Amino acid sequence: MINRYDNLIIEFFCRIIAAPLFLFGVYIIFHGEASPGGGFQGGVILGAGFIMLAIAYGMDFTLRRIREKMILFLSCIGVFIYGGIGAACLLWRGNFLDYGKLPLPVDSVSAIRGLGIMGIEIGVGLTVMGVMISIYYDLIDPGGIQPDMLSGEE
């Protein structure tokens, strides 16, 4: 695996910035239906947080926190959330992503639409975060190249 960057200043600032960055990403996802931003922007911020940790502390450190199978699971579950909410709208005789038709235990249609949009934002955020981390992992270690394979010895 790729070794850590080995710079005390970068590690110090990553340690300080990591938790607020993850919290800000979650905040952007959950406030996406009422303000600018949402699932895509929040997912990019969460993915950038993991990439920042991988740069500062190395891939081994980051892979212990979020494994490649978990990244694949998050990417897929986000797509299923998005499609599932759209399909649920179709089942209750609405259009795809017509949130007002969802059978939720809420009195007003605007509250139902807000909850539907919230679910979509969560699904998009999970997918974007997983894809961002996956792209970074693939760029860092394409195909699992081992150091002894680079020397040309067979």
Secondary structure, DSSP 8 states (H G I E B T S, - for coil): -------HHHHHHHHHHHHHHHHHHHHHHHTTTTSS--HHHHHHHHHHHHHHHHHHH-HHHHHHHS-HHHHHHHHHHHHHHHHHHHHHHHHTTS-TT-GGGS--S-SSHHHHHHHHHHHHHHHHHHHHHHHHHHHHHHHHSGGG--HHHHTT--
